[in-house]
């Protein structure tokens, strides 16, 4: 394969080694190696993994843009297998309502909830939740804006007074342009501010390049989110 603009290529088996939280040379499937590291290997300890292990009493959430789970499932599985997240939310799963794909992406010890759109290519959202975590899907919230790619779960806390509303959102240009999407999300959060008194956590991919703060789109996104909060 040739290209006028050569790019660095990383084989799938080596993908994890270039991620920012992968600082040691353990195999992705080796979950016992961390406890076997000696003092001389302390500089290779994965700091993120250490924090996750120390805070096992807290709910640990990760978001990943999978861009086709069927294609990237091996890397996704290796990450979840090594890093003990309780909830893993995903955008661009590209699963559709395909029973064989659902079976393929099943992970032991986790249950999954997906919202799929069969009418267009791309998109789709959903989370994995570690078994034992109670949740209730809030389809009533999803029905507030049916054209938005979003999924909401209500997760109880340690007592009746503490609970969390977890949302997974994705902006697909084919469905809504940037301004329409922003107006839609603002309407949802405006209603949630009235209907929900507890913690709200929103994850996802809105396709806004936050590393370009001077871009008019980014400035408007930041301004709108500050006003929502």
C-alpha positions as CSV (number, residue, x, y, z in Angstrom):
1,X,0.0,0.0,0.0
2,X,1.4,3.4,-0.9
3,X,0.5,6.9,0.2
4,X,1.6,10.4,-0.7
5,X,1.4,11.1,3.0
6,X,3.0,8.2,5.0
7,X,1.6,7.6,8.5
8,X,2.9,5.6,11.4
9,X,1.2,2.2,11.5
10,X,0.8,0.1,14.7
11,X,-0.3,-3.5,14.5
12,X,-3.4,-4.5,16.5
13,X,-1.4,-6.6,19.0
14,X,0.8,-3.6,19.8
15,X,-2.0,-1.0,20.1
16,X,-2.2,-1.1,23.9
17,X,1.6,-0.4,24.2
18,X,1.2,3.1,22.7
19,X,-1.8,4.1,24.9
20,X,-0.9,6.6,27.7
21,X,-1.9,4.3,30.5
22,X,0.2,1.4,29.3
23,X,3.6,1.8,30.9
24,X,4.8,-1.7,31.6
25,X,5.6,-4.7,29.4
26,X,2.9,-7.1,30.6
27,X,0.8,-9.0,28.2
28,X,-2.7,-7.5,27.8
29,X,-4.3,-10.7,29.2
30,X,-1.9,-11.0,32.2
31,X,-3.9,-9.6,35.1
32,X,-1.7,-11.2,37.8
33,X,1.6,-9.7,36.6
34,X,1.1,-6.4,38.5
35,X,1.3,-8.1,41.9
36,X,4.5,-9.9,40.8
37,X,6.5,-6.8,39.9
38,X,9.5,-6.4,42.0
39,X,11.0,-3.1,43.4
40,X,13.4,-2.9,40.5
41,X,10.4,-2.8,38.1
42,X,8.5,-0.1,40.1
43,X,9.2,2.5,37.4
44,X,7.1,0.4,34.9
45,X,4.0,0.3,37.2
46,X,0.9,1.5,35.5
47,X,-0.2,4.5,37.5
48,X,-3.7,4.4,36.3
49,X,-4.1,0.8,37.2
50,X,-2.7,1.4,40.6
51,X,-5.3,4.2,41.3
52,X,-8.1,2.0,40.0
53,X,-7.1,-0.8,42.3
54,X,-6.8,1.6,45.3
55,X,-10.2,3.0,44.7
56,X,-12.1,-0.3,44.3
57,X,-14.8,1.0,46.7
58,X,-15.7,3.8,44.2
59,X,-17.5,3.5,40.9
60,X,-14.9,3.5,38.1
61,X,-16.1,4.7,34.7
62,X,-14.3,4.7,31.4
63,X,-15.5,5.9,28.0
64,X,-14.1,4.6,24.7
65,X,-14.8,5.5,21.1
66,X,-14.8,2.1,19.6
67,X,-15.5,2.9,15.9
68,X,-16.9,-0.6,15.2
69,X,-16.8,-2.9,18.2
70,X,-16.6,-5.9,15.8
71,X,-13.3,-4.6,14.5
72,X,-11.7,-3.3,17.7
73,X,-13.1,-5.8,20.2
74,X,-9.8,-7.6,20.9
75,X,-8.2,-4.3,22.1
76,X,-11.4,-3.4,24.0
77,X,-11.5,-6.7,25.7
78,X,-7.8,-6.5,26.6
79,X,-8.2,-3.1,28.2
80,X,-11.3,-4.1,30.2
81,X,-9.6,-7.4,31.2
82,X,-6.5,-5.5,32.6
83,X,-8.1,-2.4,34.0
84,X,-10.9,-3.0,36.6
85,X,-13.5,-0.5,35.4
86,X,-17.0,-1.0,36.7
87,X,-18.7,0.8,33.8
88,X,-17.4,1.2,30.3
89,X,-19.4,3.5,28.0
90,X,-18.9,3.4,24.3
91,X,-19.7,5.4,21.2
92,X,-19.7,4.4,17.6
93,X,-20.3,0.7,18.4
94,X,-21.7,0.1,14.9
95,X,-23.5,-3.1,16.1
96,X,-27.0,-2.5,14.8
97,X,-29.6,-5.1,15.9
98,X,-27.4,-8.1,15.0
99,X,-27.7,-11.0,17.4
100,X,-24.5,-12.6,16.3
101,X,-22.5,-9.4,16.9
102,X,-24.1,-9.1,20.4
103,X,-22.9,-12.7,21.2
104,X,-19.4,-11.9,19.8
105,X,-19.0,-8.8,22.0
106,X,-20.1,-10.5,25.2
107,X,-17.6,-10.2,28.1
108,X,-17.7,-12.5,31.1
109,X,-18.5,-10.7,34.3
110,X,-20.2,-7.8,32.5
111,X,-23.7,-7.2,31.2
112,X,-24.3,-4.8,28.3
113,X,-27.0,-2.4,27.1
114,X,-26.9,-1.1,23.6
115,X,-29.0,1.5,21.7
116,X,-28.6,0.9,18.0
117,X,-29.8,2.7,14.8
118,X,-30.3,0.4,11.9
119,X,-31.2,3.1,9.3
120,X,-27.8,4.6,8.8
121,X,-24.1,3.5,8.9
122,X,-22.2,4.4,12.0
123,X,-23.1,5.7,15.4
124,X,-24.7,3.6,18.2
125,X,-23.9,3.8,21.9
126,X,-24.0,1.6,24.9
127,X,-22.2,0.6,28.2
128,X,-20.8,-2.5,29.8
129,X,-21.6,-2.8,33.5
130,X,-19.9,-5.1,35.9
131,X,-22.2,-7.8,37.1
132,X,-23.7,-6.9,40.5
133,X,-24.3,-3.2,39.6
134,X,-28.0,-2.5,39.6
135,X,-29.4,-0.1,37.0
136,X,-32.6,0.9,35.4
137,X,-32.7,2.1,31.8
138,X,-34.3,5.5,31.5
139,X,-36.0,5.2,28.2
140,X,-38.3,8.1,29.2
141,X,-35.3,10.4,29.0
142,X,-34.2,9.0,25.7
143,X,-37.7,9.6,24.4
144,X,-37.4,13.3,25.2
145,X,-35.3,13.7,22.0
146,X,-35.7,10.6,19.8
147,X,-33.4,11.9,17.1
148,X,-30.4,12.2,19.5
149,X,-27.9,9.3,19.9
150,X,-28.1,8.9,23.6
151,X,-28.7,6.2,26.3
152,X,-29.4,6.8,30.0
153,X,-29.2,4.6,33.0
154,X,-30.2,5.2,36.6
155,X,-27.7,3.6,39.0
156,X,-28.5,3.5,42.8
157,X,-25.9,4.6,45.3
158,X,-25.0,3.3,48.8
159,X,-28.3,4.6,50.2
160,X,-31.7,5.8,49.0
161,X,-30.5,9.4,49.0
162,X,-27.5,8.8,46.7
163,X,-28.0,7.8,43.1
164,X,-26.5,8.6,39.7
165,X,-27.9,9.3,36.3
166,X,-25.4,8.1,33.6
167,X,-25.8,9.2,30.0
168,X,-23.9,8.2,26.9
169,X,-24.1,10.6,24.0
170,X,-22.8,10.8,20.5
171,X,-23.1,13.4,17.8
172,X,-23.4,12.0,14.3
173,X,-23.2,14.6,11.6
174,X,-25.5,12.6,9.4
175,X,-28.3,12.9,11.9
176,X,-27.8,16.4,13.4
177,X,-25.5,19.2,12.5
178,X,-23.5,20.9,15.3
179,X,-25.9,23.7,16.2
180,X,-29.0,21.4,16.1
181,X,-27.2,18.9,18.3
182,X,-26.2,21.5,20.8
183,X,-29.7,22.9,21.1
184,X,-31.1,19.4,21.5
185,X,-28.7,18.5,24.3
186,X,-29.4,21.8,26.1
187,X,-33.1,21.0,26.1
188,X,-32.4,17.6,27.7
189,X,-30.2,19.0,30.4
190,X,-32.6,21.8,31.1
191,X,-35.3,19.3,31.8
192,X,-32.9,17.1,33.8
193,X,-32.0,20.0,36.0
194,X,-35.7,20.2,37.0
195,X,-36.5,16.5,37.2
196,X,-33.3,15.1,38.8
197,X,-31.7,16.2,42.1
198,X,-28.8,13.8,42.3
199,X,-25.5,13.3,40.4
200,X,-25.5,13.4,36.6
201,X,-22.6,11.9,34.7
202,X,-22.5,12.3,30.9
203,X,-19.9,10.6,28.7
204,X,-19.5,10.3,25.0
205,X,-18.1,11.8,21.8
206,X,-19.4,15.1,20.5
207,X,-16.9,15.5,17.7
208,X,-15.7,18.9,19.0
209,X,-11.9,19.3,18.8
210,X,-11.2,20.8,22.3
211,X,-7.5,21.2,21.5
212,X,-8.5,24.2,19.2
213,X,-9.9,26.5,21.9
214,X,-10.0,29.5,19.5
215,X,-12.3,27.7,17.0
216,X,-15.8,29.4,17.1
217,X,-17.4,25.9,17.4
218,X,-15.3,25.1,20.5
219,X,-15.9,28.5,22.1
220,X,-19.7,28.1,21.7
221,X,-19.6,24.5,23.0
222,X,-17.7,25.6,26.1
223,X,-20.0,28.6,26.6
224,X,-23.2,26.5,26.3
225,X,-21.9,23.9,28.7
226,X,-21.0,26.4,31.3
227,X,-24.4,28.0,31.0
228,X,-26.1,24.5,31.4
229,X,-24.1,23.8,34.5
